[in-house]
Amino acid sequence: MATTRSVTDMKVRNSLKSLRSRHRDNRLVRRKGRVYIINKTQRKFKARQG
């Protein structure tokens, strides 16, 4: 059974610095001990450090 990735799926990356510079609305957020990139206008840039 193949899984399909939708726009709201989150990338898991070792480093988020390069992802943050990809769009001007990207925000670096710390929640529950994890570091996230969120973007309210372009949802496809969601990412989590891990």
Backbone torsions as a table, in degrees:
resi	resn	phi	psi	omega
1	MET	NA	118.2	-177.5
2	ALA	-86.8	140.0	177.0
3	THR	-97.8	139.5	178.8
4	THR	-104.4	139.1	178.8
5	ARG	-90.7	125.8	175.3
6	SER	-95.8	176.7	-177.7
7	VAL	-66.3	-27.6	-175.0
8	THR	-85.5	-1.7	177.3
9	ASP	-65.7	153.1	-174.2
10	MET	-109.8	133.7	175.0
11	LYS	-81.3	144.2	175.4
12	VAL	-113.4	118.0	-173.8
13	ARG	-129.4	156.9	176.1
14	ASN	-74.7	-37.9	-177.5
15	SER	-129.4	134.6	-177.0
16	LEU	-105.2	-2.7	-174.9
17	LYS	-62.6	-41.4	-179.7
18	SER	-70.8	-33.8	179.3
19	LEU	-70.1	-31.2	-177.8
20	ARG	-66.6	-32.4	-176.9
21	SER	-83.9	1.2	-177.1
22	ARG	-76.2	-24.6	-178.9
23	HIS	-145.3	145.6	-174.3
24	ARG	-73.2	-18.0	179.7
25	ASP	-93.9	2.1	178.9
26	ASN	-66.6	136.8	179.3
27	ARG	-123.6	139.2	175.1
28	LEU	-93.1	122.6	-173.8
29	VAL	-130.9	137.4	174.7
30	ARG	-107.1	122.7	179.4
31	ARG	-137.8	126.8	175.1
32	LYS	52.8	40.9	177.4
33	GLY	79.7	3.4	178.7
34	ARG	-116.3	156.5	-178.4
35	VAL	-109.5	130.2	-176.8
36	TYR	-125.4	151.3	165.7
37	ILE	-108.4	123.4	177.0
38	ILE	-123.6	154.0	179.9
39	ASN	-146.1	118.1	-176.4
40	LYS	-75.8	-24.9	-176.2
41	THR	-95.5	-39.4	178.7
42	GLN	-118.3	96.0	-173.1
43	ARG	-65.7	-17.8	-175.4
44	LYS	-71.5	-9.0	-178.7
45	PHE	-91.7	10.6	178.6
46	LYS	-63.9	136.6	178.4
47	ALA	-154.1	158.0	179.0
48	ARG	-132.8	140.5	176.3
49	GLN	-84.4	134.1	-178.7
50	GLY	-175.8	NA	NA
